[in-house]
Amino acid sequence: MALRLSPHMTVMQNAVQKAAKRLLRDFAEVEQLQVSVKGPGDFVSQADMRAEQTIREELAKARPGYAFLMEESGAEGGDNWAWRWVIDPLDGTTNFLHGIPHWAISIGLERRLPDGTSEVQCALVYNPAAAEMFWAEKGIGAFLNDRRMRVSARRNINEALFATGIPFAAVKPANRLAFARTLGTLMPQVAGIRRFGAAALDLAWVAAGRYDGFWELGLHPWDYNAGLLIVREAGGYCTDPYGHDPRTNGDVVAANPIMHPLLCDAVKDGLAASGRQAP
């Protein structure tokens, strides 16, 4: 029996599926663009912007008055919002650019609480190339298409498969040093570490039990906002390395309940080696 979606989730899924149709057509053309004189960079940027515009239009039409935080266009709707969409129209742009079918659309919906804080109420991460819709609603659970998801049950770190994002040139030197230390700590202990290049999908795969954990430092809200709720609703933990809300600093550690403290300890050790003080 098909799951009954809430009005919010129905709106979100309809919006991403509309944007995905154009992104898939664009993705099919990337291989030809690789050999063009102009190159594919501008093309992918335009695809990104078109997808964001489509999603924004669909969401604004369905829920006028909701604010937006978007990767490409920034914030819209003022600071006193009651509800806010957090959107990454194309997470894994480099994969998309190289014809690798591992990229996603990510949307989280935040609600303002009476104390002024906010919480993520609804979330989805959609990989059109694989036809996989990862989604969750607070208190309802996490799902892959129509199937309920749970984080992995692995208890031994030597059996664990972790994911991460390898820092590149634009990343702060301290974060590069912290990553190197954490990687050096974990590599001799685990079954493997993967870098697939799309943080939203990394978090969704933790929720699905494909990875036992994920960490990355300095992410943007649209990278992890949806994944945060999806992991938690699948029975996992998603915090910063010190157990706080990762939305305060963009440092994300997500894992099943057994692996989470072990992964946090390794990331904290890396941060200490880089000179960062614990909060």
Secondary structure in CASP SS format (residue, H / E / C, confidence):
PFRMAT SS
TARGET T0000
AUTHOR 0000-0000-0000
METHOD secondary structure of the structure
MODEL  1
M C 1.00
A C 1.00
L C 1.00
R C 1.00
L C 1.00
S C 1.00
P H 1.00
H H 1.00
M H 1.00
T H 1.00
V H 1.00
M H 1.00
Q H 1.00
N H 1.00
A H 1.00
V H 1.00
Q H 1.00
K H 1.00
A H 1.00
A H 1.00
K H 1.00
R H 1.00
L H 1.00
L H 1.00
R H 1.00
D H 1.00
F H 1.00
A H 1.00
E H 1.00
V H 1.00
E H 1.00
Q H 1.00
L H 1.00
Q C 1.00
V C 1.00
S C 1.00
V C 1.00
K C 1.00
G C 1.00
P C 1.00
G H 1.00
D H 1.00
F H 1.00
V H 1.00
S H 1.00
Q H 1.00
A H 1.00
D H 1.00
M H 1.00
R H 1.00
A H 1.00
E H 1.00
Q H 1.00
T H 1.00
I H 1.00
R H 1.00
E H 1.00
E H 1.00
L H 1.00
A H 1.00
K H 1.00
A H 1.00
R C 1.00
P C 1.00
G C 1.00
Y C 1.00
A E 1.00
F E 1.00
L E 1.00
M E 1.00
E C 1.00
E C 1.00
S C 1.00
G E 1.00
A E 1.00
E E 1.00
G C 1.00
G C 1.00
D C 1.00
N C 1.00
W C 1.00
A C 1.00
W E 1.00
R E 1.00
W E 1.00
V E 1.00
I E 1.00
D E 1.00
P E 1.00
L E 1.00
D E 1.00
G C 1.00
T H 1.00
T H 1.00
N H 1.00
F H 1.00
L H 1.00
H C 1.00
G C 1.00
I C 1.00
P C 1.00
H C 1.00
W C 1.00
A E 1.00
I E 1.00
S E 1.00
I E 1.00
G E 1.00
L E 1.00
E E 1.00
R E 1.00
R E 1.00
L C 1.00
P C 1.00
D C 1.00
G C 1.00
T C 1.00
S E 1.00
E E 1.00
V E 1.00
Q E 1.00
C E 1.00
A E 1.00
L E 1.00
V E 1.00
Y E 1.00
N E 1.00
P H 1.00
A H 1.00
A H 1.00
A C 1.00
E E 1.00
M E 1.00
F E 1.00
W E 1.00
A E 1.00
E E 1.00
K C 1.00
G C 1.00
I C 1.00
G E 1.00
A E 1.00
F E 1.00
L E 1.00
N C 1.00
D C 1.00
R E 1.00
R E 1.00
M C 1.00
R C 1.00
V C 1.00
S C 1.00
A C 1.00
R C 1.00
R C 1.00
N C 1.00
I H 1.00
N H 1.00
E H 1.00
A C 1.00
L E 1.00
F E 1.00
A E 1.00
T E 1.00
G C 1.00
I C 1.00
P C 1.00
F C 1.00
A C 1.00
A C 1.00
V C 1.00
K C 1.00
P H 1.00
A H 1.00
N H 1.00
R H 1.00
L H 1.00
A H 1.00
F H 1.00
A H 1.00
R H 1.00
T H 1.00
L H 1.00
G H 1.00
T H 1.00
L H 1.00
M C 1.00
P C 1.00
Q C 1.00
V C 1.00
A C 1.00
G E 1.00
I E 1.00
R E 1.00
R C 1.00
F C 1.00
G C 1.00
A C 1.00
A H 1.00
A H 1.00
L H 1.00
D H 1.00
L H 1.00
A H 1.00
W H 1.00
V H 1.00
A H 1.00
A C 1.00
G C 1.00
R C 1.00
Y C 1.00
D C 1.00
G E 1.00
F E 1.00
W E 1.00
E E 1.00
L C 1.00
G C 1.00
L C 1.00
H C 1.00
P H 1.00
W H 1.00
D H 1.00
Y H 1.00
N H 1.00
A H 1.00
G H 1.00
L H 1.00
L H 1.00
I H 1.00
V H 1.00
R H 1.00
E H 1.00
A C 1.00
G C 1.00
G C 1.00
Y E 1.00
C E 1.00
T E 1.00
D C 1.00
P C 1.00
Y C 1.00
G C 1.00
H C 1.00
D C 1.00
P H 1.00
R H 1.00
T H 1.00
N C 1.00
G C 1.00
D C 1.00
V E 1.00
V E 1.00
A E 1.00
A E 1.00
N C 1.00
P C 1.00
I C 1.00
M H 1.00
H H 1.00
P H 1.00
L H 1.00
L H 1.00
C H 1.00
D H 1.00
A H 1.00
V H 1.00
K H 1.00
D H 1.00
G H 1.00
L H 1.00
A H 1.00
A H 1.00
S C 1.00
G C 1.00
R C 1.00
Q C 1.00
A C 1.00
P C 1.00
END
